[in-house]
Amino acid sequence: MFGRIAYGATAALTVAVVVAELLHAPTLLIFAATALALVGLAWVLGQATESLGHHSGPRIGGILNATFGNAAELIITIFALSAGLTTVVKASIIGSIIGNVLLVLGASLLVGGLKNGVQSFSADIAGINASMLAIVAAALSLPTIFAATNPGSGPTTLSIEVAVVMFVLYILYLIYILRSPGGGAQSEGHAPFGRTASLVLLFVATAAVAYVSEAFVGAIEPLTEEYGISELFVGVIIVPIVGNIAEHVVGVQIAYKNNMDFSMGISLGSSIQVALLVTPILVFLGPFLGSPLRLIFTPLELGALGAAVVVTGFVALDGKSNWLEGAMLCGVYVIAALAFFFSP
């Protein structure tokens, strides 16, 4: 029943976006409609990917989920990059990372802890994910430090070279995770669609996400000008939530069911995927789209990233979690969101 309602609502919202575009509706209305439609389409994309994974076996299914896990956000940021909104794109990279490790993981620990008390998870896998996040923080910080200490020394070239290293690390990380026990495990239940239907739904959802993403990105600049909203806030908070909210809800639900390994895999794994896969793709595509993406971030962005990595590392140390740790992670996220909201 819920699935039918969700599919129907997503289709209706997508049609509403088309109508709003044709009628040149107010910017705020277009932005809201596209954001809600993207939330639904991201969920549909996830359903299609999961269904196809059921038909492909656990290993291929794991690769499919890793590849399409952030497809909606990748498409949004590609359109934003082609529109020259590099500030929004870079902010969305940071926002996705801190959103997953602070908000999603925090909400998962909070809800799961209130329901089940102290929960346990694999400290080894969590430690690897935390270590990888520390490497991500270093990779995203060093080009900024280099640009600040060596002005005019070719930061674009350095960004491309760093992106290559990050991409190689992601491939190695993916191989390790998929070869580890349970690394390619599928979710429970049966595939809701056949193989052909899953493929068709995947392509249709991807095409719809592309169309709606273009309208969503087109409304960002007028929105920031009309309402005085910071591009940093839009990129760090709004874009990641719109692109990943369906996956976020799943992570919290799984923690509620006391499966913390799976839940932490969703939150931490998604952060690593954004940093090591989505970011290099955007850097590689930048010159072809006429908007080279330099990995140079503001002190506020790097400060939020560093805080998220440090706090997450402490949470992952002992292999146990409780609701208070979840509340602390959410609290740090709220503080970061307020800082970006009031940034000029």
N, C-alpha and C positions, 0 to 999 in steps of 0.2 A: 504493500500500500504506500509506504513512504517513498519507495523508488519511483512509482508512477507519478506521485505528486511532485517529486523533485524534478523529474524529467519534464513534466508539463510546465512547471514554473520556470525552468531554465529556458524552454522553447519560447514561452510567452515573453520573458524578459529580453531574449535575443530579438524577437520581432519588435518589441517596444523600442529597442535601440535603433533599429532601422527606421522606424516611424519618426522617432525624435530627431534623427539626423536629417531626414527628408523635410521635416517641418521646421528645421533650424530652431529647435527648442532652446530654452535658456541653458547656459553653460552648466549650472549646478545640477539641473535635471538630467542632462546628458551624462555628466560625470557619475551621478548616483546610479542611473540606469545601467551604464556600462560596468560599473563596479559590481553591482549585484549580479548582472549577467555573467561576468567573469568568474564570480564565486561559484555559480551553478555549473558553468562550463568546465571549470577546474575539477569539480566533483565528477562530472560525466567523463572527463578525460581519465581520471583515476579509476573509475569503474571499468572503462574499456580496457585500460592497461592491465588491471588486475584480472579481468576475465580472460584476456589473451594469454596472460601468464599461466593460468590454470591449464590451458591447452598446450603449453610449450614446455612444461616440466619445470622443476624448481630452480635449476641453474639459469636457464634462459629467462624464466619468470623474474628472477632476481635482477638480471641485467636490464630487462624491460622496465621494471619498476625504478631502477636507478637512472635509466636514460630518460624516461618520461615523467619522473617524479616532480620535476620543476619545469615542465614544458610550458605551462601557462605563463609563469613568470619570465621565462626566457623569451617567449614571443613578445610579451609586453615590453621588456627592456630593449629588444632589437628594434621595435618601432620607436621607442623613446630615443635610442641612439641615432637612428636615421633622421629623427626630427631635430637632432642637435642638442637634446636635453641630457648632456653628459653629467650634469650635477645630480639629476634625478637617478640616472643609471648607477652612478657610483654610490649614491646614498642607498639605493635599493639593495646593492650587494651587502653593504654593512648592515642594513635593516633586516635582511633575510637571515644573516648569521646570528645577530643578537636576538632577533625575534624567536628563532628556533631554540637557542640555548637558554634564553631567559624566560620568555613568555610561554612557549609551548612546553618546554621541559618543566618550568616552574609550575604551570597549571597541572601538568601530569602528576608531578610529585605531590602537589597540594591535594588534588582530588583523590589520587590513589592512596595517599597517606591517611586522609580522613576516613576513607572507606575500609582500608585493610591494615592500618597501623604501620609499623616499620616494614618496609619492603626491601627485598634484596635483588641484586642483579650481578652480572658478570663484571667483576672489577677489572679483569684483563681487557675485555673488549671496550669497556667504558674508558679505561686508561689509554688505550690506543687512540680512541676518538678524541679524548682530551688533548693528547700529545699532538695529534694532527691539527687540532684547532690552534694550538700554540704555534705550530709551524705556519699556519695560515696567517696568524697575526703578524708574524715576522715578515712573511712574504708581502703582505699588504702595507706594512709600515716602512720597510727599507727603501722602496722607491721614493716615498715622500721625504724621508730623511736625506736621501741622495740629492733630490731636487732642491731641498732647502740649503744644503751645504755646497752644492755645485751648480749654481744657476746657469742655464744655457748649455748644459752638457748632454743633451739628448735623452731626456727622460722617456720619450716615446719608445725609443729603441730598447731601453732598459725594461720598460713595461712589457714589451713583446717577449723579451728573453725570459723574464720572470714568469710570464704566462705559460711559456713552453715547459719550464720546470714544474709549475703547478699542475699542468695537464698530465705530465709523466707521473707525478706523485699520485694523481687521482687514479690512473690506470693501475698502478701498483697497489694502491689501497683497495680498489675494487676487486682485484685478483685475490688479495689476502682475505677480505671479508667473505667472498663467495666460496673460498676453499676452507674456511673455518667451519667447525661444526654448527649446523643450523644457519649458515650464512645464506643459503639459497632457499630457505624454508618458505613455503607458500602459506597464505592466510587460510583460515579454516573455511569450510563450506564448499559449495559447488559453483562452477562458472555460470553466471546468469545468462550468458549468451553463447551461441556457437562460435566456432573459430572465424567463419566468414563475417558473421554479424559483428563480432568484436572488432575485426579489422575495419569494417565499414564505419562503425561508430567512432573508432579512433580517428580516422581521417576526417569524418564530418565534424567531430568536436574540435579537431585541430584547426580546420578551416574556419569554423565559427569563432574560435578564440582569436585567430589572426584578424578577422574582420572587426570584432568588438574591441580588440586591443588597439587597433588604429584609431577608433573613435575615442577610446579612453585616453590615449596619449594626446590626441588632438585637443582634449578638454583640459589638460593639465595646465598649460601655460595661461590660457584665459582665466582659469580658476585662481591661480596664484596672483594674477594681476588684479582681478576684480575684488577678491576677498582678502588679499594680503597674507595668504598662507605661504609659509616658507617652502621652497622647493626641497630643502633638506627634510622637512617633516613629511611631505608627500612621498619622497623616495624612501625614507627610513621606516616610516610607520604604515602608510596607506597601501603602497604598491605591494610590499611583501604579504600583508594580511589578505589583500584581494587575491593574489596569486596562489596562496598556500593555505587558506583557511580550511578547506576540506580536509587536507592532510593533517592540519593542526588538531581538528576535532577528533580524527581517528586516533591520534597519539594519546589524547586525554582519555578516550573511551577504553583503549587497551590498558592504560595504567589503572583505570577503575576496575578492570577485570584481573588485576594483579599480575600482569605480564610485563614487568618493567624492562626486561631485556629488549623486547620488541618495541616498547614505547620509546626507550632511550635511543634505539636504533633509528627510529623515525626522526626524532628531533635532532640528534647530533649528526646522523647520517645526512640529513637534508642540508644542514649548515655546511658540512664538508663538501657536499656536491655543488652547492652554490659557489663556494669559494674556489674549488679546484677544477670544476667543469664549466659552469656557466660563465664565470669571470674570464677564463682564457678564451672561450668562444667569442665573447663580446670584444675582447682586446683584438683578436684575430680579424673579426668582421669590421671593426672600426674604420680602418683605412678605406675599405671598399664601400662603406656607407657614407664616406665624406666626413666622418666625425671620429678621428683617432681617440681612443680611450686611454688616457694616461692614468696609471695607478697612483695618483696623488690625491690624498684625502685631507680633510680638515682635522685640526687637533681634536675637535669634539667627536668626530666619527671614530678616530683611532682610540680616543679615551674610552668611548663606549665599548668598542671591540675588545680592548685590553681588559676592561672590568668584567665583561662577559666571560672571557676565556679563563681568567683567574678564578672567578667564583665557581664556574663549572668544573674546573680542575679539582677544587676542594670537595665538591659534591661527589665527584666520581672516585675519590681516593679509596674509600673503605668498602665499596660494594653494597652499601645500604643507604636508604633514604627515608625521610619522614615528611610530614606535611609542613613543618616549620621551614625546612630547607626550600620547599616549593614556594612558600610565602616570601622568603627572602629573595629568591630569583625573580619572582613577579615584581617585588618592590624595586629592585634595581632597574627592571625594564620600565616601570612607571616613571622613575626618576629620569632615565635617559629620554623617554618620550616627551616629558615636560621640557627638558633642555632643548630638544630639537624643535618643539612647538614654539618656544620663545626666541629661537635663533633668528637673526635678521635675514 
